[in-house]
Amino acid sequence: MKIYVTQGHENGIGIEIFLKSFAVLSKTKKERIFFIGYRSSLLKTLSDCKIPDIVIRDLNIIEPDSFVFSESLSALLTGMKLATAHDILITQPTTKDQLFFDNKHHLGHTEFFRYYYQNKNIPMSFIGLKNNTMLLTDHTALKDVVLLQSQDIVERVEMALNGFQVLKNNIQHIYFSGINPHAGENGLLGSEDQVIIKAAQLLKNKFPHLHFHGPLSGDTLHLNKGEHSLLVYAYHDQGLAFFKSQNGLLGINTTFGLPFLRLSVDHGTAFNLYGKNLADFSSMMFLFDFVFKV
């Protein structure tokens, strides 16, 4: 298994936290890591952060095949080309304006993957120290969340469950949040949650050995947390507000359903910290620790 790491935005903290994490790995682990990015940006980060050059002495560096709109996108496309089903692609944080492809901006890595691989149901999932979380919708306006269809929910959850199985994450219980407050109060607050009820039943038929629950009230769904549980939230802030409050920086953004496993730290570029040698790299260390156990 090879581990490819794309550089992300050259003016963010991605390269810095990668270098600091890479520096403390064993030589055996370093040999499995390939950094995909521009040597000039790598050296600039080393200089700006006053990190000794010796850190990259054992680093395998792959320059992108060609420049395509931005450094972030160029590195990403090269990583996608190189990674096989046996490999892991770690993408470093970038900004949405850097993912311009086929004459359109994509709202994030997950949306880019959905477009590139022509699969609208590729799910966004998260692994933390204390729980596993999945979003039925992510960078979606609230007015569009109610347009969810049961079959789309089934496909997204099925893809996530198959992915967690590959990671040997023993998911036994899946808890669905409702779309409406209190999961609709049996229709008093809306009927939109019926799509989740139908999807849960279809999933029970597909996975008879697993236990599906809900929809339950989104504000108390977290009471069902546990390493063998998957909390499935209807939309972005409903799920990630709890996840990030519980896990802080120790969370992994996971994309299943690709020709390879894609992982990322669960934070952004933090432009205000670039070049100051102040970035907390515990997120990347947590990710590397997870990767070498897969």
Order of alpha helices (4+ residues) and beta strands (2+ residues): beta-alpha-alpha-beta-alpha-beta-alpha-beta-beta-beta-alpha-beta-beta-alpha-alpha-beta-alpha-beta-beta-alpha-beta-beta-alpha
